[in-house]
Amino acid sequence: MILETQELVSCEDFLRGCRKIKSFMIDKEFYSPTLSSYALNITECENIEV
């Protein structure tokens, strides 16, 4: 499968968003430990983002 430029940019945006959501949720662990624990299952793919 070959991705177009815009599709690659969309993938990069999605991965960056996932990383930011994970960071945000972990920072809010005090307020919602259960919800924050779900963030631990989000895999960061910074090497693919670039």
C-alpha positions as CSV (number, residue, x, y, z in Angstrom):
1,M,0.0,0.0,0.0
2,I,1.4,3.4,-0.9
3,L,0.3,6.5,1.1
4,E,-0.2,9.9,-0.3
5,T,1.5,12.9,1.3
6,Q,-1.6,14.0,3.0
7,E,-2.3,10.5,4.4
8,L,1.2,10.4,5.9
9,V,0.6,13.9,7.5
10,S,-2.7,12.6,8.9
11,C,-1.0,9.6,10.4
12,E,1.7,11.9,12.0
13,D,-1.0,14.1,13.4
14,F,-2.9,11.2,14.9
15,L,0.2,9.7,16.5
16,R,1.2,13.1,17.9
17,G,-2.3,13.5,19.3
18,C,-2.2,10.1,20.9
19,R,1.1,11.0,22.6
20,K,-0.4,14.3,23.9
21,I,-3.5,12.6,25.2
22,K,-1.4,10.0,27.0
23,S,0.7,12.8,28.7
24,F,-2.4,14.7,29.6
25,M,-4.2,11.7,31.1
26,I,-1.2,10.6,33.1
27,D,-0.8,14.2,34.5
28,K,-4.4,14.0,35.7
29,E,-3.9,10.8,37.6
30,F,-4.8,12.4,40.9
31,Y,-8.3,13.4,39.7
32,S,-9.2,10.2,37.9
33,P,-6.9,7.2,38.6
34,T,-9.0,4.7,36.6
35,L,-9.1,6.9,33.5
36,S,-5.5,7.7,33.8
37,S,-4.6,4.0,33.9
38,Y,-6.0,3.6,30.4
39,A,-3.3,6.0,29.2
40,L,-0.6,3.4,30.1
41,N,-1.9,1.3,27.2
42,I,-1.3,4.0,24.6
43,T,2.0,3.2,22.8
44,E,4.1,6.2,21.8
45,C,5.6,6.1,18.3
46,E,7.8,9.2,18.3
47,N,10.2,7.6,15.8
48,I,7.4,7.4,13.3
49,E,6.1,10.9,13.9
50,V,9.1,12.7,12.5
